[in-house]
Amino acid sequence: EDKVVQSPLSLVVHEGDTVTLNCSYEVTNFRSLLWYKQEKKAPTFLFMLTSSGIEKKSGRLSSILDKKELFSILNITATQTGDSAVYLCAVEAYSGAGSYQLTFGKGTKLSVIP
Amino acid sequence: DVKVTQSSRYLVKRTGEKVFLECVQDMDHENMFWYRQDPGLGLRLIYFSYDVKMKEKGDIPEGYSVSREKKERFSLILESASTNQTSMYLCASSLGGSLRETQYFGPGTRLLVL
């Protein structure tokens, strides 16, 4: 059974801190790893990672994938209160006949205090 | 441990058929959600429910309806399936109160409409 584990489950930091969120996975036929930010009703897409070692960056957020060690990290520098949210990691895996499955981790709840 | 189950992993239907997707959660969660996930578009919210018999439209409700007769069960209905509804459908639930609570996702249903 495919498995995605995020750590820590929750985190409280002060504004300006840098945080690193972890996502490890065990899947068969890996296709991609996705990061989402969930603060309202629906999670917002952040990154899709398919290749090892290539950092994706968007403002203060960045992410990298290690397909050998089967994990990804999401970094947020100079955190702001608006970064408070649950960050979800999901892994897509091929499941045959051109289709794929998506497995979500339980999320990391980040709270940024002023 | 929260468990969210979906009635089918894979479904193949014909254009014009009525389709029922069922989702069940076992943790007495108040909120339940239906999303679809398409390549390059991330997760898009179709409908959500914050209580039995209560529902609200998400971002893309057209062509879908929902039913929540019991707290643990949230059904997504495609009244007349169309090919552009071929997608991965994900159900999620969260504890209640705030919509910022962590959402727990089911394994997904891959629907193909021919």
Contacts between the chains, C-beta under 8 A, distances in Angstrom:
chain1	res1	chain2	res2	distance
A	34	B	42	7.7
A	36	B	42	7.2
A	36	B	43	6.8
A	38	B	100	7.5
A	38	B	102	7.6
A	38	B	103	6.4
A	39	B	100	5.9
A	40	B	99	6.2
A	40	B	100	7.3
A	41	B	33	7.3
A	41	B	45	5.6
A	41	B	48	6.1
A	41	B	58	6.7
A	41	B	99	5.3
A	42	B	33	7.6
A	42	B	35	6.8
A	42	B	43	5.9
A	42	B	44	6.9
A	42	B	45	3.8
A	42	B	58	6.7
A	42	B	59	6.8
A	43	B	42	7.5
A	43	B	43	5.3
A	43	B	103	7.5
A	44	B	42	7.4
A	45	B	42	3.2
A	45	B	43	7.1
A	85	B	100	7.3
A	86	B	100	7.2
A	86	B	102	5.0
A	86	B	103	7.6
A	88	B	103	7.8
A	90	B	105	7.8
A	95	B	110	7.7
A	99	B	10	6.9
A	99	B	110	4.8
A	99	B	112	7.9
A	100	B	88	7.5
A	100	B	110	7.6
A	101	B	9	7.6
A	101	B	107	6.7
A	101	B	108	6.1
A	101	B	110	7.5
A	102	B	37	6.2
A	102	B	88	6.1
A	102	B	90	6.7
A	102	B	105	7.9
A	102	B	108	5.2
A	103	B	107	7.1
A	104	B	104	7.9
A	104	B	105	4.1
A	106	B	102	6.8
A	106	B	104	7.0
A	107	B	102	4.8
A	107	B	103	7.6
A	109	B	102	6.3
